């Protein structure tokens, strides 16, 4: 395929667009209507006269805490990463640019309702006012933020892009060819099953008779700050926001709360297009006729040798969407819903909902593509929805694979209604859990039945976190906030209830006392045999089990099969039932040898090598064994750990350092007054010189929560600093 390429050069520099006196006067007037109160944990409580004032203050406060993360999120969604990270990121930028059109975002801004335009303006103004007041802050790329930037996202999660199984490498191979450098992508099993946990507990199972919600997203550390946003127009919401966005993504207001878990609902489809070249033009076959392939020019910029260069690509589209891959000689187009005005409206208005019926009306906007929702309210309702935006399709077709793009039978037929979407309202069991697992175990015996739903609506398999969550929620009948937190911090690694007995049995049945393996593995095997399968800082068995199981991941890796993800639990059971001694024992010997080589002995407690370290405000922190770190008794969600903690080795380290997992965690009880406790990874600030950079760090490693200050009188009583933006 022929592609048009050209290059031009100019010095790599930032040319700031000066702020006008008119803008500055407007910003200062709005800042005077905003009060930010930082509590003793540095959490910003923003109070504004209007919603727009509150949004202005929220974005200003976010920039105070971590401007570089605010900026980086927008750079990524603008498809401009290569301008700061180099040619290796061209495929990432092109991937974004194929599915997110900035021109459409601008148009959506222009046609958005007046109330939303005010918020969009306020969000950009809050960031720009921060830059004006802090000339010492040097953006890496964006020196002026635009109101339409907020419309580059779908529903609040920066990773919420749906393209089926199309990857950046598919895009690279199709459009950029082999000459473009390849980025080494880590394929780390422990970080693949991350997602999030959400629990809702009905009044019938709580000590107070009020509903309780447990909010537990699993993301990269420092991915979302903790905030409260209040206005005199009825806004009063607390929770976690994605850096640079103006609505609380996971949180609660006075009446209800919502926890989003990542959804595997099929919201994007791949189409096999039949391409025909005629009269030097490209067409595709559809309904036995030829339609013109739309072509558009995308110019990408990238940094090379401290100079910005450009590469122009001709991109192709059918009515299904952009062409993003070539598989077996067929062009593959992608139909999705990766950016919309309605998604932003739904995300913001959600924060003002007043209970289950109001929340259902919000869900009926059908614009949330990436989330399942766990819900609770002050009337005692609990609920769950598996997805929200779900295209209606022909049930006879396999939508887990590319479908025929030449026929009308593969077209979407509108969206499923809220009643049709897989959901649970006030289950008789009194509890709901979702841990990125199948919805068919979401509430024990009150769970929906799989046979009642099309495969594309619930392609999720079971995982060990789901098994654990169902166990801890079904055994307690007098939940409090503290008991809910304890349930969410259950440390059982249930995958090893299956894997370790298989290992022990293989050793005892196959290894004679005269075998060389016997003397080397007898003690490690005995350590594992005596283990209770609970992770802890002082557990040597945890170290052996996790290090060993990581070496098995090619055999127990989850894969997408046919119309959904395989069942992790069934997969591990099958492996354990059929694994040979050659598959099970040499990996354990390798672990024992590695530990001896690194530490002089294999008896290494989990907390000695599994560490939490925050020594830099850089987005990509470098980890070092010779710098301070804290022991962590948690482990990866892959093995069934509810309080997920994904750690890995880095070049030059003998210890593992956490990178993702539990981030913002909160348990909230809805009654006449809100009661809540929360915890944030590390601390609110991204500035190493701030005491709020690490003031929650040791608490995080122990699972010790702080009281949430929701009511203004409590905030004032614990105020550390009160000010207007810019002061």
N, C-alpha and C positions, 0 to 999 in steps of 0.2 A: 504494500500500500504506500502511495506516495504522500509525503508530508512536507509541508512548507516550513523551512527552518531559517532563521536569521539571527544575527547577534549584533548588539551595539554596546558600546562601553560608555560609562560615565563614573565619576568618583563616587565611592560609597560614602554618603553623608546624609545627615538628616537636615532638612530645610523646614523649620517650624513655620507654620502659617500663623502670623501674629494675631492675637486676640484683639478685637476692636474695643474701643472705650464703651460703646453701646452694650456689647456683650458683658463686659466686666461690671457695669452698673446693674444690669439685669441679674447677674449672678449674686452680687453683693446684697441686692434687695431680697432675693429668694433665700440666701443663706441666713438672713436675719429672722426668717420665719421658721427656721429649723433649729432644734436643740438636740445635741448628741450628749448622752450621758454614758460614760464608760464606767462599768461596775468594777468591783475589785478583781475580776478576772480579765478585764479589758474588753468584755463583750459590749458592743455598741447598742444602746437603746435609742432609736431615732424617733423624735417626735416632731411632726410637722402640722401646720394648719391644714394643708390639703394633702391628698395622696401624692401629687407631684412634688410638693415640698419634701415629703418623707422619702420619695425616690431619690431626689437630689441629695439629701443627706446620707442615704444608704450608700450611694455610689461614692460619695466623698469619703465616707468611713472605710469602705472597702479599699480604696486607693491608699488611705493611710496605713492600712494593715498589710497590704501586699499588692502594690501597683503592678509589679512585673507579672503576676499571675493574671490580673485583670487584662493587661495588654496581650499576653500570650494567648489567652483564649480567643480573643478577637483576631489576632494574626492567623491562628489556625483556621478559623471559620471563614476568613477572607481568602484562604488559599494562598498565603504569602509566606509560608514557613521557609521556603528555599531562599528567600531574600536575606534571611539572617543565619540559616543553618547550611546553606550551600546546595549544590546540584543534586546531592543524594536525596533531597526531599521534593524533587520535582514531581515524582509520581504521587506523593501525598497531596500536593497542591492541586494537581490535575484531577485527582479523584474527587476532591472537594468541589472544584470549579465545574465539573461535569454535572453535579447534582444540586449545587446551591448557586443560584444565579443572583449576583448582587443587584443587577438591574431590576429583578422582580422584587427584591427587598425594598429598593427605593420606591417602586410603584406602590407596594403595600403600605409603606409609610405615608405616602401622599393620599391614599384613599382610606386610611384608618380613621375611625371615629375620633371626634375632637378630644374626648377624655383620654383616649390612648395616645394621641399625638402629644398631649401635654406630658404624659409619663415618659414617652420616648425622648422628647426634648429635655426633660429634667434629668434623665439618666445620662445623656451625653454632656449636659451642662455640668452635672456634678463631677464628672471625670475631668472635663476641661478646666473647671474652676480649681480643682486640685492641682493640675499642672501649672496653672497660672500662679497659684500661691506657693508652689514648690519648684522654682526654677532649677534647683539643684538636682531634681529628679530627671534623668535622661532616658526617655523612652528608647527602646531598641529599634522601633520602626514607626509607630503611630504617634504623631505629635498633635493631632486633632481628632477627636472622636465624633462620629456622626450619629444622628438620631436613629437612622435605619439599621445601624449595626446590630441592634437587639433582635432584629427580624431575620438574622442569619441562622438562628437556632430554632429547633422544632418545639421542644417542650421542657427545656431546662437542664438537660444532661448533655454536656459537650460531646459525649460519645454516641448520642442518640441518632445515628445514621443507619439507615436500613437499605442494604443493597444485596440481599440474599447472601450467597457465599462469595460474591465478587470482592476481590482484595485490591489493594494498591498495586500489587505486583501484576495482577491481570491488566490493569490500566497501563502500567509501564510497558508490558510486553506488546500491547496493542498499539499504543500511540508513540512511545518514546524509543522503543527498540533496545537492542543489547548494548548500545554505546553509552547509555546512561548508567552511572555507577549504582551499584546495588547496596542498600543498607542491610547490614546483618540484623535480622529480626530474631530476638530470643524466643524460643518456644519452651516456655516454662510451665510445666503441668500444674504446679501449685498455684499459679496465678490465673489459670484458665477458669476455675470454678470459684469465682469471687462473688459477684453479684451483691445481694443484700438480704437481710432478714427483716421481716415485719410480723409482729404479733398483735392481735386484738383480743381482749378478754372481756367477756360480758359480765354484767352485774351479778349474775348467778354464781360466778366463780371468783368474785372479789370480796375482800373483807368489808369494804365500805359500802358495797352495793352500787358502786359507780364503775363505768367502763374504763379500761386502761389500754393505752396504745404504747407499743414498744417500737421505736424508730431506730433502725440499725443499718444504714447504708454501708456497703463495703466498696471503697474506692481508693484511689491513690491518696497517700497521706497529704494533708493540707489542701485538699481539692475543694473544700467548701468551708467558709467561716460560719460562725454562729452569730445570729443577729436577732433583734426585735425591731419591728417597724410599726409605728403608730401614727394615725392622723385623726383630725377632727371630722373627717368624712367617713368614719366607720372602720378604718383599717386598724387592726391590732393583731399582729401575727408574729410568731416566734419560731425559729428553726434554723435550717441551713440553706444558704444560697450558693449557687454556682458563681464563682468569681466573675464579675462583670454583668450579672443579671440583676433585675430589679424586683424579683418576686421570690418569696420563700418557697423552695423546691420541695423540701420534706419538713413538715412541722405541724403547728397547731395554732388555732385562735381560741377565743373564749368559749366557743361552742363545739368545735370538732377538730380532728387531726387526721393526717394522711401520711402514710408511708409508702413510697414507691420502691418496688423491686424491679430489676431489669426483666423485661419480658422476652420470651422466645416466640410469641405469637407471630405468625407469618404476615408481615405487612408490606413485603416487597417481593416481586416476582421477576424471574428471568424468562426472556422470550428468545427463542431461536428464530432469527430473521433469515429469510431467503433473499439474498442480495442479487440484483441483476444490473449489469452495466449495459446501457443502451444509448447510442449517440453520444458517447463520452460523458454520460450522466449516470448517477447512481440511483437505483430504484429498489424498492422492496415489495415483495408480493404480499397482497392482503386481499382475501375474499376473491381470489382469481383475477385480481386486477393489480396493476403496478402503481405504487405511490412513490413520489419523489422522496429520497433521503434528504432530510434537512442538514445543511452544513453550516457551521459557524466557526469563527476564528477565536481562539483563546490564546492570549499572550501571557506567558509565565516569565517571571523574573527570578533570577537566582544569583547568589553571591559566589564569585570565584576570584581568588587572589585579591580580595578586598575591593573588587570591582563588580558592579551589577551588570549582568548580561541578560539577554532575553531570548526566549525560544517561543516561536509561534506554532500552534498546533491547529489543524483543521479537525474539529470534533463533529461527530455524526449522531443524528437522532432520528428515530422513527416516532410514530404517535405513542408508542409505549413508553419511550424515554430515551436516555442517552445510550449509545453503543459503548460498552465498557470492557468487552473481552472477545476473544476468538477461541472457540473451543471446537476441536475436531473440524476445523474449516468453516464453522458457522459463526457469524457475528451474533453476539448476545447483547440484547438491550435490557435495561432495567427499569421496571416501573416501581415507583415508591412515592413517599410523601415526606420529604426530608426538610421542608421549610414552608411555613405558612403563617399568615396573619392570624388565622383562627386559633392556632396552637398557642400563640402568645396571649391572646384574649382569654382562652381557657385557663392557662397557667396563672394569670394574674387574678381573675375573678374567683378562682378556687380558694384563694386566701381569705375571701370574705364570706364564704358559705357558712350557714348557720345550723347545719344538721343534715341528716341523711337525705331527706327529700330535696333540700337545696343542693346538696352535693350531686345527687342524681341528675338534676337539671344541668349542672355544670358538665357532668360526664356526657350528657346528650349533645354536646357540641362535637363529639367524636373527632378530636384533633390530637389526642395523646397517642403517639405511635410506639413509644418505647417502654411503657410502664405497666406493671400490674399495680393494683392499689389495695392496701390494707387500711381500713377506716374505723374510727370510733367517734361517738359524740356524747354530749352531755345529757341526752335523753336515754342513754343506755344502749343505743344501737351499735352493733358492729357489722362490718360488711367487707366484702372482697370482690374485686373485678379482675378477671384475667385478661388484661388488655383493655382497649377502648376504641381505637380506630382499627376496624377489622373489615377488609373488603370481602364482599360476598362473591363466591366463586362456584363453579361447577364441581359438585362433590365427587363426581366420578373420576376426575383427573387428579394426578399426583402433582400437587403444587410444591412439593419439596424438591423437584427437579425442574430444569428449564422446560417450558411448554412451547407448543407450536405457535409461532407468531403470525402465521399466514391465515389463521381462521378466527372467526368471531367468537367461537365457543370458548376461547381462552380470555375473553375480555372480562373485566370486573363488572359486577352487576349491582352497583351501589354498595352501601355499608350495612353491616349487621346492626340491629337496634340494641338498645341497652338490655332489653328483656332477653334477646337472643344470645348476647355475650355471656360467656361462662361466668357465673357470679354466685355469691352466697350472701344472704341477708339473715342476720340473727339466728345462727345455727343452734340446734338443740344441744349440741355438745358444749356450747358456751365459749368456744375459742376458735381462733383462726390463725394460721401460720402460712407464710410463703417465704421460702428460702431459695428462690430461683428453681424450684422443683415443680413437679407435676401438680396441677391444681386438683387432681383427683384424690389427693390426700390432705387437702387444705384444712379440713375440719373433721378428721376422723370419720365416724359413721354418718356425719351430716355432709360429707363431701359430694360434689356433683358426680354423676356417672359418665364414664368415658364414652359409652355407646350413644349418648345423646348429643354428641357434638362432632362436627367435621374435624378431620385430622389437622387441618391448617390452623384451627383455632387454639389448639393446645398441644404443640409438638414437643413439650418439655418432658424429659424423663425424671425419674426419682433420683435424689441424691442423699448423701448421708446427713447433711444438715437438716433436710426435711424430716428424716427419720428421727433425729435427735429432738427437733423442735416439737414434733407431735408427742414424743415421750414426755418431755418436761411439762408441756401444757396440759396434758391429760391427767397427770398425777397429783396436781395441787388444786384445792378447791377454795382457798382463802387467800387469793393473791393480793398483795400490796405492791406499792412501787418497788420496794426493796426486794420482795420475792420475785417480781417480774424481772428485775435486773439480774438477780441470781440465776433465774431460768435462762436468760439470754447469755449468761456467762458460764453455762455448763460446759465443762472441758472434756467431755467424753469424745474420744476419737473412734467412732463406731466402725469405721472402715477396718480397723485393726482387729476387731472382734472376729473378722472373717480371715484376714490375711495372716495374722500371727499364728493361729492354730494350724493353718496349712503349712507354715514354715516349720513349726515345732514338730508336727507329725512327719514331715518329710525328713527332718534330721533324725528323729528317733527310729524311723522305719528303715532308713537307707544308709545311715552312717555307722559303721562298726567302730569299736574302740580302737582298732588297729589302723583305721583310716587317718590320714594326716589332717583331715578336716576336723576330726573329733576333738583333738586337744585345743585347736584354735577357736572352735565355736561352742564348746560345751558351756562355758560360763556365760557368754552373750545369750545363748539360747535359754539358759536357766533364768537369766534376768528378764527376758521377754515373756517366758512362761509364767512368771510370778506377777507380771504387770496387770494392773486393773483397767488399763486402756484409757486412763485419764492423764492428760498432759499437765505437767507442772515444771517449775523452774529446776527442782532438785531431782528430776527423774532422768536416770541414765537410760531407762527403757524407751522413753520418748525420743531421745537422740537416736538410738539404734533403729527404732521403728521407722522414723521419718526419713532418715538418711538412706535406709535400706529400700523403703517403698519408692523413693524418688528414682531409684535405679530400675524399678519395674515399670516405669510409666509408659514405655513403648508397648507394653502388654496390656495395660489397664487404661490407656488413653481413651477419653470419651470421643466419639466420632458422630458425625451427622449421617444417619442412614435413612434412606428412602424418604419418609415424610416427617422425620423428627429426630431429636437427640436420643441416643441410646440411654437406657436406664443404667446409671452409674452403679447402683447397688447390685443389680442383676449381673452386670458386666464383671464386677469384682468377684461375685460369688462363682461365676463360671470359670474365671481365671483360677481362683483358689482350688476349685474342685479338680482341675485338670493339669495344674502346673507340675512340671517335673522338678526333680532335685537340682538339675542343671539350671533351671530358671530361678529357683528360690535361694539356693545356698551360696553360690559364688558371689552374688551381689552383697550378701551379708559379710562374707569374708573381706570383700573389697572395702566395706565401710570400716570394719575393725582395723584393717591395715592403714587406711587413710587417717583414722583418728590417732593411731599410734604414731604415725609419721608426723602429724601436726602437733600433738600434745604430749607424746611420750607414753600414753596409755589410752585404752579405748573406753574406760569408765568416765565418760564426760557427761555431766549433767546438762540437760537441755538449756537451762538459763545461762550456762557458761558460753555457749556458742550462738544462742538465739538472742539477739540484742536489739535494743532500740537506741538510735543515735540521731541527734539533731544538733549539728554543729555549724550549719551554714544555711543562709536564707536562699541559696541558689535553688532554682527549680530542679536541676539535676545535681543533687548533692553528691559529693564524693565521700565514700565511707572508708574509715581507717581504724585499724585495730589499736593504734597507739593513741587514740583520742577517747575521751570519756563516753561510756555507753551504759545502758541499763539492761539487766536480765529481764527476759519476757517468758512467761510460762505458756503463752498461747501458741497456736499452730495454724496451719493453713486450713481453710474451709474445705479443701479437697478431701481431707480425712474425716470430716464430720464436725469439725470445731465450729461452734456457734459464734464465739467472739473471734472472727477470722483475723489472722495475723500472717501475712505472706512475707517471708524473708528469703534472702538469697545470698550467695557468696559473690564477692566482687574481686576484680583483679587485685592481687596483693593482700587479700584478707583471708585469715583462717577462720573467721567468725562470720555468721550470717547476720544480715541487717534487714530490718523490716522496711517495706516499701509501700504496702497497701493492706487493706483490710478494714477493720473498724475505723471509722473516721469521726463523724459526729454521731453520738449515741444519746438517746433521750427516752425516758419513760415518763408518760404523762397520764394523770388521772383526771377525768372530767366529772366535776360535781358542781356544787354551787360556786365553788372557787377552784381555779386551776391549781393542781399540785404537780410538780415535775422536778426531775433530776436529770442532769445532762453531763456529758463528758466529751472533750474534743482532743484529737490527737495533737500532742505537743503543746499547743497554745494558740491563742487568737491571732497573734502578730507574726508576720514573716520577717521581722527585723531582729537579728541576733542580739542587738543592744537593748531590746525591750525585755522587761521582766516577764511579759506575757508571751515570749517566744517559747519558753519551756516550763511555765508555771503549772501546766497540767500534765507534764511529761511523765513524772513518776506515778501520778495518779492513774494515768492511762495504762501503764504497765501493770498496775495492781487492780484495775477495774473499780477505782474509788470515784464516785460521782459527786458533783457539786449541786447545790440547790439552784433551781432556775428562779430568777427574779422576774416575774411576769407583771406584777402590779407596780405602778409608778411609785407608790409610797415605799415599797421594798427596794426598788431601784435607787431612790433618793437616799435611803438609809445606808446603802452600800456603795454610794457613788464615789468614784476615785477622781473623776474629772467631768465637769459640765461646761459645754462650750458651743458656740455656733461654728459651722464650717468656715474655715479660713482664719479663725481666731486662735 
